[in-house]
Amino acid sequence: MSGQLTAEEFVDALRAHGVRGVAGVPCGHLAGPWALFDRAGDLTPAASEGAALALAAGWELAGRTSAVLCQNSGFGNLINPLTSLLLPYRVPLLIVMTMRGWPDPADDEPQHASMGASSIGLLETLDVPHAVLRPGTLQDALGRAAEARSQGRPFFLLVPRGAIGKVSGAYRAPEPAAGDRLTRPGVVSALMAELTDELLVTTTGYVSRQVHHERDRESTFYMQGSMGHASAVGAGIATAHPDRRAVVLDGDGAFLMHLGTGATIGASGARNLAHIVLDNGCYESTGCQPTTSGSMDWAALGRGLGYRTVLTCDSATDLVGSIRTALTADGPVLLALSVVPTPDEVHPRATASTGPVEIADRFRKAATAPADTDARPGTGGPARGTR
Ligand SMILES: Cc1ncc(C[n+]2csc(CCOP(=O)(O)OP(=O)(O)O)c2C)c(N)n1
């Protein structure tokens, strides 16, 4: 794109604006600045955009000029602390938000259409100052942000696709999965070979794409968007259909975004729910920016949240056994799989061939049809979902 800012120019301008602390949830369109702030030790990956806003508000209250980096898919997550924290307490903050589904919703994935069309209108309704980053307008926009800051008001800098460049080698390309290590393609292939009549919900990003690529089925709900909510959708399905096994395939970033749902699942006692997390230690779908899963203990977390069966696995040798246990053990089950990122393996989105309405319709039909007890391949036994 002509007039594109380099990531370095953008970061230098934010620093000149006074920004010292940056919190956020990554977007591929902000991958360059994210990596530069991260390298400088100024970036904190937050669980959700709302948490990023609150964290940065804490910095501001402590006297540190700050910014949030996010995508407008997370605008909903940050509206609560925006309206009930920043605005009434007059805490200034710069929010750099990429604009998915905008200016033409048809140019982007369907889950971005509503937010793309309404982001600017929502800011106007909330009377929050904002500017779209156009070629040559950064200084002017930051001048307006400084003015807002002097009045104790937040400011949104809205970033169209391609407005800011990337940096090369932002996050080190992982070693090819050696030996016994697990990968997303390997796990998805093994899981899909085991599934019969289970109702499967897959998280947003590369996970849904991989599942669709491996084996498309009507009883899979490919949840593009709604990051972090696949587990709640799965819990709803499991409790509505106690006679069917429901399976959620999640990412570590998504799991952490709405970690509280794990406690809802634990308390639900849903015996037919298996929650499988692909922990690759990063937000692979937006450029492999690290999550905070590296400092977590999944087994302790699962038990603490009240999952009845908690399993972890990091070896290809144990993978099929772990999956079979997850599909049959007393739920709620948490199976955390440690996988090596494979960012070069990217497949088309499910919605490239099947629209979201069709995905929902055919899933609903599959969920309400009687379970096919003969459908389990290879064993001749009853379908797992009927246990
Ligand atoms: C609320 C929200 N914030 C940010 C995004 C952008 N986004 C799409 S996929 C993704 C990464 C998901 O990470 P994880 O769950 O760990 O799965 P992975 O990409 O590693 O497979 C992000 C941040 C989004 N879709 N929704």
The ligand as a MOL file (V3000), in Angstrom:
LIG
                    3D

  0  0  0     0  0            999 V3000
M  V30 BEGIN CTAB
M  V30 COUNTS 26 27 0 0 0
M  V30 BEGIN ATOM
M  V30 1 C -11.9080 -10.7570 20.7380 0
M  V30 2 C -10.8390 -11.0240 19.7150 0
M  V30 3 N -9.6180 -10.5170 19.8900 0
M  V30 4 C -8.6450 -10.7640 18.9710 0
M  V30 5 C -8.9100 -11.5130 17.8540 0
M  V30 6 C -7.8340 -11.7450 16.8030 0
M  V30 7 N -7.4270 -13.1450 16.8160 0 CHG=1
M  V30 8 C -7.9110 -14.0660 15.9550 0
M  V30 9 S -7.2790 -15.5800 16.1800 0
M  V30 10 C -6.3090 -15.0390 17.4290 0
M  V30 11 C -5.3330 -15.9430 18.1200 0
M  V30 12 C -5.9760 -17.0670 18.8730 0
M  V30 13 O -4.9850 -17.6580 19.6780 0
M  V30 14 P -5.1490 -19.1210 20.2400 0
M  V30 15 O -6.4840 -19.3020 20.8220 0
M  V30 16 O -3.9940 -19.4030 21.1150 0
M  V30 17 O -5.1130 -20.0250 18.9260 0
M  V30 18 P -3.9640 -20.1560 17.8030 0
M  V30 19 O -4.1010 -19.0030 16.9080 0
M  V30 20 O -2.6470 -20.2030 18.5190 0
M  V30 21 O -4.2990 -21.4460 17.1200 0
M  V30 22 C -6.5060 -13.6710 17.6800 0
M  V30 23 C -5.7960 -12.8910 18.7130 0
M  V30 24 C -10.2060 -12.0150 17.7250 0
M  V30 25 N -10.5840 -12.7550 16.6840 0
M  V30 26 N -11.1460 -11.7540 18.6530 0
M  V30 END ATOM
M  V30 BEGIN BOND
M  V30 1 1 1 2
M  V30 2 1 2 3
M  V30 3 2 2 26
M  V30 4 2 3 4
M  V30 5 1 4 5
M  V30 6 1 5 6
M  V30 7 2 5 24
M  V30 8 1 6 7
M  V30 9 2 7 8
M  V30 10 1 7 22
M  V30 11 1 8 9
M  V30 12 1 9 10
M  V30 13 1 10 11
M  V30 14 2 10 22
M  V30 15 1 11 12
M  V30 16 1 12 13
M  V30 17 1 13 14
M  V30 18 2 14 15
M  V30 19 1 14 16
M  V30 20 1 14 17
M  V30 21 1 17 18
M  V30 22 2 18 19
M  V30 23 1 18 20
M  V30 24 1 18 21
M  V30 25 1 22 23
M  V30 26 1 24 25
M  V30 27 1 24 26
M  V30 END BOND
M  V30 END CTAB
M  END
